[in-house]
Amino acid sequence: MTVLPDNATPPEPTVRPEPNTKLGQLLALHDQLKAAAKHAENMFEACKAAIKAEATAAAPGARAVVVDSPDLAEPLRVFYSPRKRCNTKKMAAERPDVFAVYQAYQEETPSWTVKAVQR
């Protein structure tokens, strides 16, 4: 029997389901669907980027443009939306006191992720 130190994380179990089980069937689809989804996502992002470029070129200087077409289920609004984020590396370096408060207010939220690992 292997005894782990108190602070050690036990090894992750590896599950290898039979092909005819629900999990086995889902795993058989995983890579195919992932590739198709990635391709669709890339195409969609490229389409959105092109729509943004064309719409803003069609209305120079406008901060919002509505584009419509019979091919769309509903019109699209293309608009400028600045984003802000907290530069925590800079905060930690320049204001460690503020960074400590920032860290104190962080909360961990539960989340499960499916990610490929090497065999």
C-alpha positions as a Markdown table, in Angstrom:
| # | Residue | x | y | z |
|---|---|---|---|---|
| 1 | Met | 0.0 | 0.0 | 0.0 |
| 2 | Thr | 1.3 | 3.4 | -0.9 |
| 3 | Val | 0.9 | 6.1 | 1.7 |
| 4 | Leu | 0.7 | 9.7 | 0.5 |
| 5 | Pro | 2.0 | 12.6 | 2.6 |
| 6 | Asp | -0.9 | 14.7 | 4.1 |
| 7 | Asn | -0.4 | 17.5 | 1.5 |
| 8 | Ala | -0.1 | 15.2 | -1.5 |
| 9 | Thr | -2.8 | 15.1 | -4.2 |
| 10 | Pro | -3.8 | 11.5 | -5.0 |
| 11 | Pro | -3.3 | 10.5 | -8.6 |
| 12 | Glu | -6.1 | 11.1 | -11.1 |
| 13 | Pro | -8.0 | 8.0 | -12.1 |
| 14 | Thr | -8.0 | 7.0 | -15.8 |
| 15 | Val | -11.3 | 5.8 | -17.1 |
| 16 | Arg | -11.3 | 3.7 | -20.3 |
| 17 | Pro | -14.9 | 2.9 | -21.1 |
| 18 | Glu | -16.1 | 0.2 | -23.3 |
| 19 | Pro | -17.1 | 1.4 | -26.8 |
| 20 | Asn | -20.8 | 0.5 | -26.4 |
| 21 | Thr | -21.3 | 2.6 | -23.3 |
| 22 | Lys | -22.6 | 6.2 | -23.3 |
| 23 | Leu | -19.2 | 7.6 | -22.3 |
| 24 | Gly | -17.5 | 5.4 | -25.0 |
| 25 | Gln | -19.8 | 6.8 | -27.6 |
| 26 | Leu | -19.3 | 10.4 | -26.5 |
| 27 | Leu | -15.5 | 9.9 | -26.6 |
| 28 | Ala | -15.8 | 8.5 | -30.1 |
| 29 | Leu | -17.4 | 11.7 | -31.3 |
| 30 | His | -15.2 | 14.1 | -29.3 |
| 31 | Asp | -12.3 | 14.7 | -31.6 |
| 32 | Gln | -14.5 | 14.9 | -34.8 |
| 33 | Leu | -16.9 | 17.4 | -33.2 |
| 34 | Lys | -14.1 | 19.4 | -31.7 |
| 35 | Ala | -12.4 | 19.8 | -35.1 |
| 36 | Ala | -15.8 | 20.8 | -36.7 |
| 37 | Ala | -16.5 | 23.2 | -34.0 |
| 38 | Lys | -13.1 | 24.8 | -34.2 |
| 39 | His | -13.5 | 25.2 | -38.0 |
| 40 | Ala | -16.9 | 26.7 | -37.6 |
| 41 | Glu | -15.7 | 29.1 | -34.9 |
| 42 | Asn | -12.8 | 30.2 | -37.1 |
| 43 | Met | -15.1 | 30.8 | -40.0 |
| 44 | Phe | -17.6 | 32.7 | -37.8 |
| 45 | Glu | -14.9 | 34.9 | -36.2 |
| 46 | Ala | -13.5 | 35.7 | -39.7 |
| 47 | Cys | -17.0 | 36.5 | -40.9 |
| 48 | Lys | -17.6 | 38.8 | -37.9 |
| 49 | Ala | -14.3 | 40.6 | -38.4 |
| 50 | Ala | -15.1 | 41.2 | -42.1 |
| 51 | Ile | -18.6 | 42.5 | -41.2 |
| 52 | Lys | -17.0 | 44.9 | -38.7 |
| 53 | Ala | -14.5 | 46.1 | -41.3 |
| 54 | Glu | -17.1 | 46.5 | -44.1 |
| 55 | Ala | -19.7 | 48.1 | -41.8 |
| 56 | Thr | -17.3 | 50.7 | -40.4 |
| 57 | Ala | -16.0 | 51.5 | -43.8 |
| 58 | Ala | -19.5 | 52.0 | -45.1 |
| 59 | Ala | -20.2 | 54.5 | -42.2 |
| 60 | Pro | -16.8 | 56.3 | -41.5 |
| 61 | Gly | -16.7 | 58.0 | -38.1 |
| 62 | Ala | -19.9 | 56.4 | -36.8 |
| 63 | Arg | -19.5 | 54.7 | -33.4 |
| 64 | Ala | -22.5 | 52.4 | -34.1 |
| 65 | Val | -23.9 | 51.0 | -37.4 |
| 66 | Val | -26.9 | 48.8 | -37.9 |
| 67 | Val | -26.5 | 46.4 | -40.9 |
| 68 | Asp | -29.5 | 44.6 | -42.3 |
| 69 | Ser | -30.1 | 42.2 | -45.1 |
| 70 | Pro | -32.9 | 39.8 | -46.2 |
| 71 | Asp | -30.3 | 37.1 | -45.5 |
| 72 | Leu | -30.2 | 37.9 | -41.8 |
| 73 | Ala | -32.7 | 36.6 | -39.3 |
| 74 | Glu | -32.4 | 40.0 | -37.6 |
| 75 | Pro | -30.3 | 43.1 | -38.1 |
| 76 | Leu | -26.8 | 43.3 | -36.6 |
| 77 | Arg | -25.5 | 46.3 | -34.6 |
| 78 | Val | -21.8 | 46.9 | -35.0 |
| 79 | Phe | -20.6 | 49.3 | -32.4 |
| 80 | Tyr | -17.5 | 50.5 | -30.7 |
| 81 | Ser | -17.1 | 49.1 | -27.2 |
| 82 | Pro | -13.9 | 49.8 | -25.3 |
| 83 | Arg | -12.9 | 47.2 | -22.9 |
| 84 | Lys | -11.1 | 47.7 | -19.6 |
| 85 | Arg | -9.3 | 45.1 | -17.5 |
| 86 | Cys | -7.2 | 45.2 | -14.4 |
| 87 | Asn | -3.5 | 44.9 | -15.0 |
| 88 | Thr | -2.7 | 42.8 | -11.9 |
| 89 | Lys | 1.0 | 42.4 | -12.7 |
| 90 | Lys | 1.4 | 46.2 | -12.8 |
| 91 | Met | -0.8 | 46.5 | -9.7 |
| 92 | Ala | 1.3 | 44.0 | -7.7 |
| 93 | Ala | 4.5 | 45.7 | -8.7 |
| 94 | Glu | 3.4 | 49.3 | -8.1 |
| 95 | Arg | 0.8 | 49.0 | -5.4 |
| 96 | Pro | 1.2 | 45.8 | -3.4 |
| 97 | Asp | -1.1 | 47.1 | -0.8 |
| 98 | Val | -4.0 | 47.5 | -3.3 |
| 99 | Phe | -3.1 | 44.2 | -4.9 |
| 100 | Ala | -3.5 | 42.5 | -1.5 |
| 101 | Val | -7.0 | 43.9 | -1.1 |
| 102 | Tyr | -7.8 | 42.8 | -4.7 |
| 103 | Gln | -6.7 | 39.3 | -3.9 |
| 104 | Ala | -8.7 | 39.3 | -0.7 |
| 105 | Tyr | -11.9 | 39.9 | -2.6 |
| 106 | Gln | -11.3 | 37.2 | -5.2 |
| 107 | Glu | -13.5 | 34.2 | -5.1 |
| 108 | Glu | -13.1 | 30.7 | -6.5 |
| 109 | Thr | -16.0 | 29.5 | -8.5 |
| 110 | Pro | -16.6 | 25.9 | -9.4 |
| 111 | Ser | -15.9 | 25.0 | -13.0 |
| 112 | Trp | -15.2 | 21.8 | -14.9 |
| 113 | Thr | -13.0 | 21.8 | -18.0 |
| 114 | Val | -12.5 | 19.1 | -20.6 |
| 115 | Lys | -9.0 | 19.4 | -22.0 |
| 116 | Ala | -6.7 | 17.0 | -23.9 |
| 117 | Val | -3.7 | 15.5 | -22.0 |
| 118 | Gln | -0.8 | 13.6 | -23.4 |
| 119 | Arg | -0.8 | 9.8 | -23.1 |
